[in-house]
Amino acid sequence: MLSFQPPAVGEEEIAAVSETLRSGWLTTGPRAAELERRFAEYLEADHVLAVASGTAALHLSLLAIGVGPGDEVITSPITWPATANVIVHAGATPVFADVREADLNLDPDAVAALVTPRTKAILPVHLAGQPCDLEPLWALDLPVVEDAAHAAESRYRGRKLGGLSDATCFSLYATKNIAAGEGGLIATNRADVAAAVESLRLMRRGDGSLYDIVVPGYKANLSDVLAAIALVQLGKVERHAEIRARHVALYDEAVAELEGIEPLARDPRDTHALHLYVVRIRAEGAGATRDSYQRALAEEKIGTSIHFLPVHLLTAYRERFPDQAPLPVAERGGAEVLSLPLSPAHSDDDVADAIDALLRVHARFTA
Ligand SMILES: Cc1ncc(COP(=O)(O)O)c(C=O)c1O
């Protein structure tokens, strides 16, 4: 079976973990601090804070900008459920806006139409690594917290994500472009947001046996063992991006010939992080549904994934927010998206195998 997104770790990551274990620092320490410094440099952002996950990054960012009970936060339905879950965790209500047909990122007009006096923040998601159109979201004059879990290398109109909005949240989860297994990073140019996250992520002890806390914090700090892996991965970010770019070009060329199968749009004005290669399978042209394609590819031993099923249709959200209006673009997109294998751990031959299998399946379904 060709794995969908295997981790690209090797001897350097193994050595970095051993060295950390030998150093005696298992929890947050000098490596987490170095990761924050290096990532801030990489993102050209004033502050970076390392936390336990991308989910924690989003949660603490919302709390840091003051989201709480009674507030609404407008977000995308085409995302991993964590994006909406953290709004619920903060005691606020997620409001799902529809997405754009071309790239399934938030539609700024749909967002503007949902703003009410209760709207406290906008939480856009840069799906697959394609930056959202941020300008019209900033123009709404509300705090913006970006979900950049897929977008470590992305640039919006030439500018690195990280210091652009009130807070930008990255994930170091096992499949991500910079992978530590688990972990998250918050970038911000707002000193007050950085200070709030700092006091929320960990209860800090004072000197000696005395300590005090100013807020009841979360245990959301990043361990040095994981930070050590992330540091090595950050050093490889460009090399890994080149491999994925080569594989994306191979997919683009093959998919261009297949009726009913089309990749999500990539805006040439932006830098796409190429975290996922998502195609839409339109049954009318492709001869079968996305689900049939996914099953047929699995039979051909090709692992695929789905990014994403619309969050508002998942049980927890249907039950808790039953009055949600239909979101036609997201709902159709969610039924058609399929992500093909993409990882710097794959060889060109692996991608050729995935493409051959896709061509065979397409030929069968359209015969
Ligand atoms: C779009 C998106 N947002 C948030 C997350 C949550 O990140 P984490 O798994 O690091 O908590 C993920 C995935 O893992 C994601 O894909």
PDBQT file of the ligand as one rigid body, heavy atoms in Angstrom, charges set to zero:
ROOT
HETATM    1  C1  LIG A 401      -6.873  22.780   8.829  1.00  0.00    +0.000 C 
HETATM    2  C2  LIG A 401      -6.423  22.234  10.152  1.00  0.00    +0.000 A 
HETATM    3  N1  LIG A 401      -6.615  22.960  11.264  1.00  0.00    +0.000 NA
HETATM    4  C3  LIG A 401      -6.225  22.518  12.478  1.00  0.00    +0.000 A 
HETATM    5  C4  LIG A 401      -5.615  21.305  12.626  1.00  0.00    +0.000 A 
HETATM    6  C5  LIG A 401      -5.252  20.863  14.009  1.00  0.00    +0.000 C 
HETATM    7  O1  LIG A 401      -3.878  20.703  14.184  1.00  0.00    +0.000 OA
HETATM    8  P1  LIG A 401      -3.323  19.657  15.262  1.00  0.00    +0.000 P 
HETATM    9  O2  LIG A 401      -3.590  18.285  14.744  1.00  0.00    +0.000 OA
HETATM   10  O3  LIG A 401      -1.846  19.970  15.339  1.00  0.00    +0.000 OA
HETATM   11  O4  LIG A 401      -4.013  19.935  16.549  1.00  0.00    +0.000 OA
HETATM   12  C6  LIG A 401      -5.393  20.498  11.490  1.00  0.00    +0.000 A 
HETATM   13  C7  LIG A 401      -4.767  19.192  11.510  1.00  0.00    +0.000 C 
HETATM   14  O5  LIG A 401      -4.232  18.501  12.110  1.00  0.00    +0.000 OA
HETATM   15  C8  LIG A 401      -5.798  20.974  10.230  1.00  0.00    +0.000 A 
HETATM   16  O6  LIG A 401      -5.620  20.246   9.130  1.00  0.00    +0.000 OA
ENDROOT
TORSDOF 0
